[in-house]
């Protein structure tokens, strides 16, 4: 499916008339007669085709003067799978916007990370999405604001600050324009929802009791913005939020949570009370997140030291769990291979377990070279204890943030319990990450980054592709030399030599990373099973 689907009017009309939730996030339907925009699966009676117009983003709908539907809440749709499938300028820009770069660094910061001029970035986003970076970031701020208004008892000034608005006035105006309700009216609607409405709004955050009072702390506005006189925005106290993270069905949680739990680094990650928990290093502070699979959503309990990190934390958790994937498209492609089809039919909807921190995963990939999962966890835990930043976790056993590349660059190689060649690999990686010669963020071009990694000592195809798969997010990364993959291929009657298997896997493109998940699932390793 192409991202330009919204230009295929006939297909869009069919999707709306069938209320197919698979297309939520792919495009948005604006209704000329009502002035609202909806997700394709909106439960209301479908409008007449002649009254529908289609846009690629919520921001484009808002720029065209439409307001969000109060029934289907299009702002809470899963994100478009395109931004995790592609590595071109638009896709990388969208990943950075989701990570809050525009709010923190402005459009010049976004363009600088991408290596293009602001004019080029704006032109390409407008051409494909009908909205520029500022409008896209504004739509994201509106969504975050609604989340906080409806799921906390924070003051509206605190909500405005946490959502990234430069002033309370701008916050109020944007909420009214996007949702046709004031922030106070949005909050007043929450207790009135009945069971039928709640069922239709599966992504509604769970309301929380009022947060404890706190002492306001002044903050610095985002680049290029000014505060509105008389309406200062202050820093809220640390808060815990309960959220529902939506996804496109089906989702098989076994390998997703099984992999994260089986490889968890003590102190940074744990499986507790049916949830995967970990610490998060974020732009303004740190957080602790608990993620638990549910039939129609991922339950998310998020504690943040600074609420300005809410949007970023949600984005990174969604990315780690691959929640914006299109599992139907992936599985349909893999089913075309008769030897893979039975694996897909047995447990459809496998996701690729990813990461919340690309540099962290690269370091852990090196620590895991040619050793068992348990040994890799032990190596990582020692580094965490010695060089990680301590955090307080009253609810569990999390103790540290994973060390930064800068902290690891100062590690004495002689203190590492590993062969000399791997020490060289480790020190080369962390030094280049620390001084900026190597970047592994969401803005990276996948092929260029692969080449940079391959140039490092001790980096072979397996290490590079596992980083490409789980850190960079390349859905077509493939591991033909992996022992588990080769063993599974042999059991299924697929070619088991790397060259022959790579040739056979050409028919699985562009979803070979998902094929790896299905192949790994033939083994009895703990990574393939949801923990008890």
Protein Blocks (a to p, Z undefined) as FASTA:
>chain_A
ZZklmmmmmlmmmmmmnopaklgojaccddfklopacdfklcbdcddfklpccdfbfklm
mmnopacdfklommlgccdfklmmpccfklmmmmmmmnommmmnojmlmmmmnopafklm
mmmmmmmnopafklmmmmmmmmmmmmmmmmcccdfklmmmmnopabfklmmmmmmmmnop
afklmmmmmmmpcfklmmmmmmbccddddddddddddddddehiacdehiacdddddddd
dddddddddddfklmmmmmmmmpcghjacceehiacdddddfklccdddddddfkbccdd
dddfblklmmmmmmmmmmmnopmbcfklmmmmmmmpmklmmmmmmmghiacdddfbfklm
mmmmmmmgopafklmmmmmmmmmmmmpccdddfkbmcfbdcddfklmmmpcfklpccdfk
lmmmmmmmmmmmmnopaccbfkbcfklmmmmmmmpghiafklmmmmmmmmnopakbccfk
bmklmmmmmmnopafbfklmmmmmmmmpcclmmmmmmmmmmpccfklpccZZ
